[in-house]
Amino acid sequence: MSNNHNQFVKLAASGVANLNPYVPGKPVSELERELGITNSVKLASNENPLGCSPKAIAAINGELGEIARYPDGGGYELRNALANKHGLSSSCVTLGNGSNDVLDMIARVFLGPGKESLFSQHAFAVYPISSQAVGSDLKIAPAKDYGHDLDAMAKMITERTSVIWIANPNNPTGNWLGSRELRSFVESVSSEIIVVVDEAYIEYVEEDDYPDASKWLSDFPNLIVTRTFSKAYGLASLRVGYGLSHPDVADLLNRVRQPFNVNSMALAAARAAMEDTDFIRRAIETNRDGMSQLVQGFDQMGLEYIPSVGNFITVDVQRSGPEVDQALLREGCIVRPVANYGLPNHLRVSIGLPGENARLLDAMKKVLG
Ligand SMILES: *Cc1c(COP(=O)(O)O)cnc(C)c1O
């Protein structure tokens, strides 16, 4: 945890001295140790409750004999497969140790002291962390109905704005921007400003008007689209994600990329997972069903929630979220308090399997009385 009594804080880079670290979901093993139970339910980190494709597991097994060797630092095969999937050249692909790694590379390349990083209130926590760590100024646009207010964001652009971050859909709020709205915003932004569209949850989105911004790359050389294998593909632990951009942008990102940032098991698993479209279809169905189960439960309890197109939903528990979170932990349920996102009375719940969702709803009924 950050604290002001740290004797070395005066030696740290100025952005780091005031940085609040990312707060991850509590690991199952930790809660079970604390409570002495073995049947906790973790709906806290937007992980895939189905696990991952068996083809990915087989691919990992196939790599085990070679773990003494460094992985392919260029990620040749995965980059080619991703380029094919998106109809782009492999020179447009930047591999990351999770897409957070790509977000961090973007900050290191395009931000720094004297530059401004622009994003929305309630936006994904990695944008401020990566931006502040390199010493840039944070500009936070007010949200509208918990979502991005693109007009408000446009008004906050200055000659120092260097990167604009947009998660579509956003985490932790789950709301999304339509095609016309997002595209006209990107069009309105100077090509001297990098626009990041973070599509971590794209596989789950079923709305007709939801845009795949990677289709716009040829129109906007300043656009970077990020994707991940952590969510629908169920490979969160392996840490693999990627950025898609103009080759000149990818060239700069790859200059700061750690040479072996994606390990050989992650490279192989991601490639195998891409091919298992059946698994993704099941993940989407499970998510759709679980979302309606939770929404029905919240409706019955008279709780309001932010309509979400992701694999999670953020619900207003009408009292201190962190307190309700503690009470739910005692019932063996791990969810995510989002007070640090400016949502003190909300909890973010990841969509689980039917039994997990039911456990959580029961625990919420008990805790909220
Ligand atoms: C989960 C998430 C990511 C990706 O995380 P990685 O595991 O690092 O790929 C990126 N952006 C958003 C908005 C997310 O919720």
The ligand as an SDF file (V2000), in Angstrom:
LIG
                    3D

 15 15  0  0  0  0  0  0  0  0999 V2000
   -9.7080   -6.4220  -17.6680 C   0  0  0  0  0  0  0  0  0  0  0  0
   -9.4700   -5.1750  -18.4310 C   0  0  0  0  0  0  0  0  0  0  0  0
   -8.3370   -5.0150  -19.2060 C   0  0  0  0  0  0  0  0  0  0  0  0
   -7.3510   -6.0890  -19.4600 C   0  0  0  0  0  0  0  0  0  0  0  0
   -6.6130   -6.6090  -18.5870 O   0  0  0  0  0  0  0  0  0  0  0  0
   -5.4230   -7.5960  -18.9850 P   0  0  0  0  0  0  0  0  0  0  0  0
   -5.6860   -8.7960  -18.1640 O   0  0  0  0  0  0  0  0  0  0  0  0
   -4.1930   -6.8500  -18.6180 O   0  0  0  0  0  0  0  0  0  0  0  0
   -5.4900   -7.8620  -20.4650 O   0  0  0  0  0  0  0  0  0  0  0  0
   -8.1760   -3.8750  -19.9520 C   0  0  0  0  0  0  0  0  0  0  0  0
   -9.1000   -2.9090  -19.9280 N   0  0  0  0  0  0  0  0  0  0  0  0
  -10.2150   -3.0230  -19.2030 C   0  0  0  0  0  0  0  0  0  0  0  0
  -11.2180   -1.9390  -19.2720 C   0  0  0  0  0  0  0  0  0  0  0  0
  -10.4220   -4.1520  -18.4210 C   0  0  0  0  0  0  0  0  0  0  0  0
  -11.5000   -4.2440  -17.6760 O   0  0  0  0  0  0  0  0  0  0  0  0
  1  2  1  0
  2  3  1  0
  2 14  2  0
  3  4  1  0
  3 10  2  0
  4  5  1  0
  5  6  1  0
  6  7  2  0
  6  8  1  0
  6  9  1  0
 10 11  1  0
 11 12  2  0
 12 13  1  0
 12 14  1  0
 14 15  1  0
M  END
$$$$
